Amino acid sequence: TLESLARAVAEQDVAQLPQQLLSLAAQCKEQLAFRCLAGRNGAYPAVLSACQLAAGDRELLLQALCTLAALLDGQPDLLDAAGRELLLRSLRERREDAEVTLAGIRCVRHACLKHEHNRQAFVKGGVLAALTGAITRHGSAAELVRMAASALRVMTFDDDIRVPFGHAHDHAKMIVLENDGLRVLIEAAKAFRDNSAVLSELCATLSRLSVRNEFCQEIVDLGGLNFMVTLLADCMEHPDVVKQVLSAIRAVAGNDDVKDAIVDAGATELIVLAISHHLGNPQV
């Protein structure tokens, strides 16, 4: 498959590319061992070249980005400066296109997981504005909102053991102060009251952003606390949502004034109810 893809790229045979990219993506999705083998045998330069060839062809670009996402899953070291620039450009130029944006964000997320250098380079390139903008612009696209929130959360991780000091805290501050991240996430959550997967991701991301006293207070001021309490009551049957809402409440309770607000909102009874309702679930 790789040889066929490399040949199609070298000959700029655009008609052959979709089939070869689809085939490679399918194999990369099977298991990490296949992705590593592909990575060692020059898959990344071939897929990147395919992305560059596809710049003007929406369908081909979408397929190339999906293949790149499949390849990068679990091996973020493959991405280089040219790849980062291509992804940032795609997110900027195709921001009205929900499908291409989703594919681009998936690539960014895979590239930044356990990779501090990529995270810092993407943040310098303006990816935070692209992610919050995508949530605002495509507020009804469930999978895109979920993936963009997840990518924002990855920007606040400190999970790269090769780096002594990450910029997790700085990135969280930038998401909130420079990109209005708290309001964007809370507004998005209100649109997906019936989607437990999206709600879980949004609450998990809010937890990661509650890094300062004033941010915790801002979540309350934006109606986030009341929303979380209502959500806890409404989604008691969904352990994933309950777990993430409890995690978010715990995070905002870092502020003493917010502790009072949590009690006043009636959350303590719901927390006890959640424990008794999910006794079999150690995470809750």
PyMOL commands that set and color helices and strands:
alter all, ss='L'
color gray80, all
select helices_A, chain A and resi 2-10+17-28+32-40+43-53+58-72+76-78+81-93+98-112+116-124+127-137+142-154+168-177+181-191+196-209+213-221+224-234+239-252+256-264+267-277
alter helices_A, ss='H'
color red, helices_A
deselect
rebuild
show_as cartoon
